[in-house]
């Protein structure tokens, strides 16, 4: 989890591959209306996110009845994470990719073709309620996605992540 530009998708894909689990990106669950709103530079509200969160919770419930999955999701608020925790039949292993506004802005400026633009970063940072649990990984320019995956695997066994 983390704000846009933190590397959730890249790290999540690598982690899923390493653990032999399916990977899912929460961005793929957004409605066309929500994507259009974000593409236009308008932050989503809790009302906008409601159906998206419900779909993700239903998917988490489904995945927790199998071998599990790796999900890249902003999960900005504690109430969103609690909704996901309540949907899961096994504890969720939370990994928070935490970067400075400067680093995240730089990454978003370099990103092409994604609806989540640098303009929305400030709203995500102001909405973010950092978790007090799980694994917090501070981001730094010298850390590669593989370095972050190695840190995640070192901190948790594959059984805890599934």
N, C-alpha and C positions, 0 to 999 in steps of 0.2 A: 504494500500500500504506500501511497504518497501522492503528492501533487503532480501535475503534469510536468514532464521533463525530468522526473526523478529516475527514469530508467526501468519502470515497472514491467513493461512489455519485454524488453530485451533480457532483463535479469530473469523474469518469469519463464520465458521460453527456454533459456539455458538451464534453469533449475529443473523444469519439467523434463527436459531431455536427460539430464543427469540422473534424475530419480525414476525415470521410466513412467512418468505420469502424464495424463493429458493436460494440455495448457488451454486456458480460456482467458480472453481479454474482455473486461467489463465494457469497454468501448463498443464492442460488437452487439451489446444488448440495448444500446440507446435507440430510441425512436427517431424516425426521420425528423420529426418536429424539434426534438431536443438537439440533434446534430445541427440543424439549420439555425437554431437559436445560438448555439455556441459558435458556429462558423461566423455568425453575424456579430460576435463579440459580446453577447449578452450572457451573463452568468445564469446557471440554472438555480431554481428555487427548490425548496423541499417538495413542493407540489409537483414540480417538473420531474423530480427524481423518484417520486413515489412508485410508479409502475416499474421503472428500471430496477429499483431496489427489490420490489416484490418478485420480479423475474429472476434476479440474481439469487435471492433467498431460496426460491423453488429449485433452481439449478444446484445450489450448494446442498440442499436436502438430497437431491438425486445423486450427486457425486459422492456424498458421504455414505451412501449405501453400496458403493463400489469401492475401488481401490483408492479413491480420492482424486484430487486434481490440484493444479496450481492455478490460481486466479490472480491476474493483475487488475487491481481495482483501487481507485483513489480512496474510498472508504473514509472520507474526510471527517465525519462526525462520529462520536461515540455511539449515538443511537443507531447509526447505520451498521456499525460493527456488531452491536448487540443483536440487531435483527439477524445478521448472518450467523452469529454464535448460536442463537436460538434455533435456527433452521438446521444446523449441523447435528449429526448424531455422534460425532467425535469432536474433540476439541480442535479448534482452528489454530494453526501455528501462524501468528501474525509476524510479518517482517515489514518494518517501516523504513523506507528509503528516504532519508532526511538530508536535504541539501539546502545550501544558502540561496537566498533569492538571486544573488548575482550569478551563481553557477547555473541555476535552473533557467534564468533568463537567457543566458548564453546558449544553453542547449536548445531552448525553444526557438531562438532566432535562427539557429542552424537547421532546424527541422523543416522539411518541405512536405506539403501535401496533407497535413493533418489538420482537422477542424479545430483542434484545441490550440489556440494561438497564445503568444506571449501576453496579449492584452488581458487574458483571463487569469493569468498567474496570480495577480494581486488578490483577486476575489477568492481564489482557492486557498491562498495562504491565510487570508483573514477568516475563512470558514474552518480551516484545519483545527481539529482538536487532537493534538498528538496523543497517541496511546501511552499509558503508563505501564504497559505490559508488552510481552512479545520481545522480539529482537529489533533493536534500533541500530541501523547502519548509517553512520554519517558518511555523506558522499564527499569525494574529493576528486579533483581533475586527474590525479595520478592513478586512481583506482579504476580498473577495468571491470566490465560486467562479470568476467570470469573470476576476478578477485572477490567480488561481492558474493557470487555463488559459492565460492570456497568458504567464505566466512559463514554463510548460512548453513552449509553442510557441516562445518566444524562445530557450530553451535547447537545443532539439533540432529538427531538420528533420522534416517529416512522414515522410520515408523511414526515419529512424531509429526512429520511433515505431511504424511499421507492422509 
